[in-house]
Amino acid sequence: MKKLVVVFLASIIVTVVLGGCSSNSVVDDSEWNTVKKTGKFEIQVTSAELIDNNLNTDVGHETLKLAVQAKNISKEAVPIGSGDFYLKDEDGKKYTFTGSESSLGDVVKAGKTIEGYGYYSIPKESKKMMIVYNPFQSTDQLKWEMTVPGKK
């Protein structure tokens, strides 16, 4: 019985220690995981991580992958896509969607939810970014502040 308790406590300690280790997708002091609303969507950026991307040929840049979930709260089908989002650095420079086969994009029926990804080429030295949702030909705009994963 004592061995069982010791093994149990050891496994809890290992879990806590490993869970506390830094990860490339952990973002502290950011509001990116907050659900925000427009008249048509409830949108949440559910994860942010730096990824290896051989297609990103921008010198001195790396690829930030954002996972987005959007629920259509209107009474009609509405389009949304990765192109409706951009990143803005502390100096105000914009970084737009760079493309991928698994990107977010579709016409979402009323009451339905879509999930997908946006990929953005950002300078390696970037530490803080603002995620901006601003769909084409719309006055809707949402903003989330974030610290780039692994960059405090």
NUKENU-744206 format. One record per residue (C-alpha): residue number from 1; x, y, z. Coordinates in Angstrom, 1 decimal, padded with zeros to 4 digits. Layout:
<atom><nr>NUM</nr><px>X</px><py>Y</py><pz>Z</pz></atom>
...
***
This chain:
<atom><nr>1</nr><px>000.0</px><py>000.0</py><pz>000.0</pz></atom>
<atom><nr>2</nr><px>002.8</px><py>002.4</py><pz>000.8</pz></atom>
<atom><nr>3</nr><px>004.4</px><py>001.7</py><pz>-002.6</pz></atom>
<atom><nr>4</nr><px>001.1</px><py>002.5</py><pz>-004.3</pz></atom>
<atom><nr>5</nr><px>000.9</px><py>005.9</py><pz>-002.4</pz></atom>
<atom><nr>6</nr><px>004.5</px><py>006.7</py><pz>-003.2</pz></atom>
<atom><nr>7</nr><px>004.0</px><py>005.9</py><pz>-006.9</pz></atom>
<atom><nr>8</nr><px>000.8</px><py>008.0</py><pz>-007.0</pz></atom>
<atom><nr>9</nr><px>002.5</px><py>011.0</py><pz>-005.3</pz></atom>
<atom><nr>10</nr><px>005.5</px><py>010.6</py><pz>-007.7</pz></atom>
<atom><nr>11</nr><px>003.3</px><py>010.6</py><pz>-010.7</pz></atom>
<atom><nr>12</nr><px>001.5</px><py>013.8</py><pz>-009.5</pz></atom>
<atom><nr>13</nr><px>004.8</px><py>015.5</py><pz>-008.9</pz></atom>
<atom><nr>14</nr><px>006.1</px><py>014.5</py><pz>-012.4</pz></atom>
<atom><nr>15</nr><px>002.8</px><py>015.7</py><pz>-014.0</pz></atom>
<atom><nr>16</nr><px>003.0</px><py>019.1</py><pz>-012.2</pz></atom>
<atom><nr>17</nr><px>006.7</px><py>019.6</py><pz>-013.1</pz></atom>
<atom><nr>18</nr><px>006.2</px><py>018.7</py><pz>-016.7</pz></atom>
<atom><nr>19</nr><px>003.0</px><py>020.8</py><pz>-016.9</pz></atom>
<atom><nr>20</nr><px>005.0</px><py>023.7</py><pz>-015.6</pz></atom>
<atom><nr>21</nr><px>007.7</px><py>023.5</py><pz>-018.3</pz></atom>
<atom><nr>22</nr><px>007.6</px><py>026.1</py><pz>-021.0</pz></atom>
<atom><nr>23</nr><px>006.0</px><py>025.1</py><pz>-024.3</pz></atom>
<atom><nr>24</nr><px>006.2</px><py>026.9</py><pz>-027.7</pz></atom>
<atom><nr>25</nr><px>002.4</px><py>027.3</py><pz>-027.6</pz></atom>
<atom><nr>26</nr><px>002.0</px><py>028.7</py><pz>-024.0</pz></atom>
<atom><nr>27</nr><px>001.0</px><py>032.3</py><pz>-024.0</pz></atom>
<atom><nr>28</nr><px>000.9</px><py>034.1</py><pz>-020.7</pz></atom>
<atom><nr>29</nr><px>-000.4</px><py>037.6</py><pz>-020.1</pz></atom>
<atom><nr>30</nr><px>-002.4</px><py>037.5</py><pz>-023.3</pz></atom>
<atom><nr>31</nr><px>-006.1</px><py>037.9</py><pz>-023.9</pz></atom>
<atom><nr>32</nr><px>-006.2</px><py>035.9</py><pz>-027.1</pz></atom>
<atom><nr>33</nr><px>-008.3</px><py>033.1</py><pz>-025.5</pz></atom>
<atom><nr>34</nr><px>-011.2</px><py>035.6</py><pz>-024.7</pz></atom>
<atom><nr>35</nr><px>-014.4</px><py>035.2</py><pz>-026.6</pz></atom>
<atom><nr>36</nr><px>-015.4</px><py>038.5</py><pz>-028.3</pz></atom>
<atom><nr>37</nr><px>-018.6</px><py>039.3</py><pz>-030.3</pz></atom>
<atom><nr>38</nr><px>-019.6</px><py>041.3</py><pz>-033.3</pz></atom>
<atom><nr>39</nr><px>-023.2</px><py>041.4</py><pz>-034.5</pz></atom>
<atom><nr>40</nr><px>-022.6</px><py>038.2</py><pz>-036.5</pz></atom>
<atom><nr>41</nr><px>-020.0</px><py>036.2</py><pz>-034.7</pz></atom>
<atom><nr>42</nr><px>-018.7</px><py>035.1</py><pz>-031.4</pz></atom>
<atom><nr>43</nr><px>-015.0</px><py>034.6</py><pz>-032.0</pz></atom>
<atom><nr>44</nr><px>-012.2</px><py>033.0</py><pz>-029.9</pz></atom>
<atom><nr>45</nr><px>-008.6</px><py>032.5</py><pz>-030.8</pz></atom>
<atom><nr>46</nr><px>-008.1</px><py>029.1</py><pz>-029.1</pz></atom>
<atom><nr>47</nr><px>-004.4</px><py>028.7</py><pz>-029.5</pz></atom>
<atom><nr>48</nr><px>-001.3</px><py>030.4</py><pz>-030.7</pz></atom>
<atom><nr>49</nr><px>002.0</px><py>028.7</py><pz>-031.5</pz></atom>
<atom><nr>50</nr><px>005.2</px><py>029.2</py><pz>-033.5</pz></atom>
<atom><nr>51</nr><px>005.6</px><py>026.4</py><pz>-036.1</pz></atom>
<atom><nr>52</nr><px>008.2</px><py>025.2</py><pz>-038.6</pz></atom>
<atom><nr>53</nr><px>007.0</px><py>026.2</py><pz>-042.0</pz></atom>
<atom><nr>54</nr><px>009.2</px><py>025.5</py><pz>-045.1</pz></atom>
<atom><nr>55</nr><px>006.9</px><py>027.6</py><pz>-047.2</pz></atom>
<atom><nr>56</nr><px>007.7</px><py>030.8</py><pz>-045.2</pz></atom>
<atom><nr>57</nr><px>010.6</px><py>032.2</py><pz>-047.2</pz></atom>
<atom><nr>58</nr><px>010.6</px><py>035.6</py><pz>-045.5</pz></atom>
<atom><nr>59</nr><px>014.1</px><py>036.2</py><pz>-044.2</pz></atom>
<atom><nr>60</nr><px>014.3</px><py>036.9</py><pz>-040.5</pz></atom>
<atom><nr>61</nr><px>010.6</px><py>035.8</py><pz>-040.0</pz></atom>
<atom><nr>62</nr><px>008.9</px><py>032.8</py><pz>-038.4</pz></atom>
<atom><nr>63</nr><px>005.4</px><py>031.5</py><pz>-038.7</pz></atom>
<atom><nr>64</nr><px>002.7</px><py>032.1</py><pz>-036.1</pz></atom>
<atom><nr>65</nr><px>-000.2</px><py>029.7</py><pz>-036.3</pz></atom>
<atom><nr>66</nr><px>-003.5</px><py>030.8</py><pz>-034.7</pz></atom>
<atom><nr>67</nr><px>-006.4</px><py>028.5</py><pz>-034.1</pz></atom>
<atom><nr>68</nr><px>-009.7</px><py>030.3</py><pz>-034.4</pz></atom>
<atom><nr>69</nr><px>-013.3</px><py>029.2</py><pz>-033.5</pz></atom>
<atom><nr>70</nr><px>-016.2</px><py>031.3</py><pz>-034.7</pz></atom>
<atom><nr>71</nr><px>-019.9</px><py>030.8</py><pz>-034.0</pz></atom>
<atom><nr>72</nr><px>-022.4</px><py>032.5</py><pz>-036.3</pz></atom>
<atom><nr>73</nr><px>-024.9</px><py>034.2</py><pz>-033.9</pz></atom>
<atom><nr>74</nr><px>-026.9</px><py>035.9</py><pz>-036.7</pz></atom>
<atom><nr>75</nr><px>-030.0</px><py>034.6</py><pz>-038.4</pz></atom>
<atom><nr>76</nr><px>-028.3</px><py>034.3</py><pz>-041.8</pz></atom>
<atom><nr>77</nr><px>-025.3</px><py>032.5</py><pz>-043.4</pz></atom>
<atom><nr>78</nr><px>-022.2</px><py>034.6</py><pz>-043.1</pz></atom>
<atom><nr>79</nr><px>-018.6</px><py>034.1</py><pz>-044.5</pz></atom>
<atom><nr>80</nr><px>-015.5</px><py>034.2</py><pz>-042.4</pz></atom>
<atom><nr>81</nr><px>-011.9</px><py>033.4</py><pz>-043.2</pz></atom>
<atom><nr>82</nr><px>-008.3</px><py>033.8</py><pz>-042.2</pz></atom>
<atom><nr>83</nr><px>-008.1</px><py>036.8</py><pz>-044.5</pz></atom>
<atom><nr>84</nr><px>-010.4</px><py>038.6</py><pz>-042.2</pz></atom>
<atom><nr>85</nr><px>-007.7</px><py>038.6</py><pz>-039.5</pz></atom>
<atom><nr>86</nr><px>-004.3</px><py>040.3</py><pz>-039.4</pz></atom>
<atom><nr>87</nr><px>-001.6</px><py>040.9</py><pz>-036.8</pz></atom>
<atom><nr>88</nr><px>-000.2</px><py>044.3</py><pz>-035.8</pz></atom>
<atom><nr>89</nr><px>003.1</px><py>044.8</py><pz>-034.0</pz></atom>
<atom><nr>90</nr><px>003.9</px><py>047.4</py><pz>-031.4</pz></atom>
<atom><nr>91</nr><px>005.1</px><py>049.8</py><pz>-034.1</pz></atom>
<atom><nr>92</nr><px>001.7</px><py>049.5</py><pz>-036.0</pz></atom>
<atom><nr>93</nr><px>003.1</px><py>047.3</py><pz>-038.8</pz></atom>
<atom><nr>94</nr><px>000.5</px><py>044.9</py><pz>-040.2</pz></atom>
<atom><nr>95</nr><px>001.1</px><py>041.2</py><pz>-041.0</pz></atom>
<atom><nr>96</nr><px>-001.5</px><py>039.5</py><pz>-043.1</pz></atom>
<atom><nr>97</nr><px>-002.5</px><py>035.9</py><pz>-043.6</pz></atom>
<atom><nr>98</nr><px>000.1</px><py>033.9</py><pz>-045.5</pz></atom>
<atom><nr>99</nr><px>-002.0</px><py>030.9</py><pz>-046.6</pz></atom>
<atom><nr>100</nr><px>-002.2</px><py>027.2</py><pz>-046.1</pz></atom>
<atom><nr>101</nr><px>-004.3</px><py>024.3</py><pz>-047.1</pz></atom>
<atom><nr>102</nr><px>-005.8</px><py>024.0</py><pz>-043.6</pz></atom>
<atom><nr>103</nr><px>-006.8</px><py>027.6</py><pz>-043.1</pz></atom>
<atom><nr>104</nr><px>-010.0</px><py>028.9</py><pz>-041.7</pz></atom>
<atom><nr>105</nr><px>-012.6</px><py>029.8</py><pz>-044.3</pz></atom>
<atom><nr>106</nr><px>-016.2</px><py>029.1</py><pz>-045.2</pz></atom>
<atom><nr>107</nr><px>-019.8</px><py>030.5</py><pz>-045.2</pz></atom>
<atom><nr>108</nr><px>-021.2</px><py>029.6</py><pz>-041.8</pz></atom>
<atom><nr>109</nr><px>-024.8</px><py>028.9</py><pz>-041.4</pz></atom>
<atom><nr>110</nr><px>-026.8</px><py>030.6</py><pz>-038.6</pz></atom>
<atom><nr>111</nr><px>-026.1</px><py>029.0</py><pz>-035.2</pz></atom>
<atom><nr>112</nr><px>-023.2</px><py>026.9</py><pz>-036.6</pz></atom>
<atom><nr>113</nr><px>-019.5</px><py>027.0</py><pz>-035.5</pz></atom>
<atom><nr>114</nr><px>-016.4</px><py>026.9</py><pz>-037.7</pz></atom>
<atom><nr>115</nr><px>-012.8</px><py>026.1</py><pz>-036.6</pz></atom>
<atom><nr>116</nr><px>-009.6</px><py>026.6</py><pz>-038.5</pz></atom>
<atom><nr>117</nr><px>-006.2</px><py>028.1</py><pz>-038.6</pz></atom>
<atom><nr>118</nr><px>-004.5</px><py>031.3</py><pz>-039.8</pz></atom>
<atom><nr>119</nr><px>-000.8</px><py>031.5</py><pz>-040.5</pz></atom>
<atom><nr>120</nr><px>001.2</px><py>034.7</py><pz>-040.3</pz></atom>
<atom><nr>121</nr><px>004.8</px><py>035.5</py><pz>-041.1</pz></atom>
<atom><nr>122</nr><px>006.2</px><py>037.7</py><pz>-038.3</pz></atom>
<atom><nr>123</nr><px>009.7</px><py>039.0</py><pz>-037.5</pz></atom>
<atom><nr>124</nr><px>011.6</px><py>036.6</py><pz>-035.2</pz></atom>
<atom><nr>125</nr><px>012.2</px><py>039.5</py><pz>-032.7</pz></atom>
<atom><nr>126</nr><px>008.5</px><py>040.1</py><pz>-032.3</pz></atom>
<atom><nr>127</nr><px>007.3</px><py>039.8</py><pz>-028.7</pz></atom>
<atom><nr>128</nr><px>003.9</px><py>041.5</py><pz>-028.6</pz></atom>
<atom><nr>129</nr><px>001.2</px><py>041.4</py><pz>-031.2</pz></atom>
<atom><nr>130</nr><px>-002.4</px><py>042.5</py><pz>-031.6</pz></atom>
<atom><nr>131</nr><px>-004.7</px><py>040.1</py><pz>-033.4</pz></atom>
<atom><nr>132</nr><px>-007.3</px><py>042.1</py><pz>-035.4</pz></atom>
<atom><nr>133</nr><px>-010.5</px><py>040.7</py><pz>-036.9</pz></atom>
<atom><nr>134</nr><px>-011.7</px><py>043.1</py><pz>-039.6</pz></atom>
<atom><nr>135</nr><px>-013.7</px><py>041.5</py><pz>-042.4</pz></atom>
<atom><nr>136</nr><px>-013.7</px><py>042.9</py><pz>-045.9</pz></atom>
<atom><nr>137</nr><px>-016.3</px><py>045.6</py><pz>-046.5</pz></atom>
<atom><nr>138</nr><px>-017.4</px><py>045.7</py><pz>-042.8</pz></atom>
<atom><nr>139</nr><px>-017.1</px><py>048.1</py><pz>-039.9</pz></atom>
<atom><nr>140</nr><px>-016.8</px><py>045.1</py><pz>-037.5</pz></atom>
<atom><nr>141</nr><px>-013.5</px><py>045.0</py><pz>-035.7</pz></atom>
<atom><nr>142</nr><px>-012.3</px><py>042.9</py><pz>-032.7</pz></atom>
<atom><nr>143</nr><px>-008.9</px><py>043.0</py><pz>-031.1</pz></atom>
<atom><nr>144</nr><px>-006.9</px><py>040.7</py><pz>-028.9</pz></atom>
<atom><nr>145</nr><px>-003.5</px><py>041.5</py><pz>-027.4</pz></atom>
<atom><nr>146</nr><px>-001.0</px><py>038.7</py><pz>-027.1</pz></atom>
<atom><nr>147</nr><px>002.6</px><py>037.9</py><pz>-026.2</pz></atom>
<atom><nr>148</nr><px>004.2</px><py>035.8</py><pz>-029.0</pz></atom>
<atom><nr>149</nr><px>004.6</px><py>032.2</py><pz>-027.7</pz></atom>
<atom><nr>150</nr><px>007.9</px><py>031.7</py><pz>-026.0</pz></atom>
<atom><nr>151</nr><px>008.8</px><py>035.4</py><pz>-026.1</pz></atom>
<atom><nr>152</nr><px>008.5</px><py>037.3</py><pz>-022.8</pz></atom>
***
